[in-house]
Amino acid sequence: MNKIEKLTLALIDAAGALGLSKVDLDNATILSNSHEYGLAFDTIVTQLYEYDIDIDIEFYNLVVDVAQKMRIPENTYSFIRELIRDKNVVPKSVKDKLAEILHLLKDNT
């Protein structure tokens, strides 16, 4: 197993830990197994963004490291920076769920 493949699989595993769907993880794994590491990388990054999945700075640094090793330009993945959760900020997904719950409670009173 070469270094790029190892890094890609680590990225896939980390994305799974963050909550990316099994379907997307399986697609990225299939691409990686077919030596389509750039497409696997793009699948992970794009799907995290599409599903608005919070990431941490450590995951973003892994993305940067993998991208640099694969010579992927920063402008093709830097948009996921906005997914980095701040320990002092409530994630958007949590805010949305709380708003939904509050709305239901208000309707029941």
Number of C-alpha atoms within 10 A of each C-alpha: 5 6 10 17 16 13 20 27 20 15 23 25 14 17 21 16 10 15 14 19 14 10 9 19 22 13 16 25 22 14 18 21 14 10 13 15 22 18 14 26 25 16 19 24 21 17 16 22 18 10 12 16 19 20 21 14 13 11 16 19 11 16 23 17 13 23 21 12 12 15 10 15 11 12 7 12 18 13 12 19 14 11 18 16 16 12 8 6 8 10 16 14 13 10 12 11 11 12 12 12 12 12 11 11 10 9 8 7 5
